[in-house]
Amino acid sequence: MIIKFFWYLSSFCVIVFVLISNPKSNTLSLGSNESKSFSFRSSQADIQKLIACAVFFFFVFTLLCLFFS
């Protein structure tokens, strides 16, 4: 049961990280609205590393769900 929770959490993180990544600018923002409240200073390499880690954990938890269900 706890494995499925982390599986859902990792899939949610992947979706959020992909949505906030914007390769056309140096800042990260949610959606097309360039609001200062949703703007974060970070490089694209950092967000790509976060996406890669979240995808990795998604696959790990998928395998754990398959083996332990």
Number of C-alpha atoms within 10 A of each C-alpha: 9 8 15 14 11 15 22 15 15 22 18 13 18 20 14 13 19 14 13 18 21 17 11 8 10 13 17 22 20 18 12 8 9 12 10 8 8 13 14 13 9 12 14 17 10 10 17 14 11 16 20 14 15 21 17 14 18 21 15 15 20 16 12 14 15 9 8 8 8
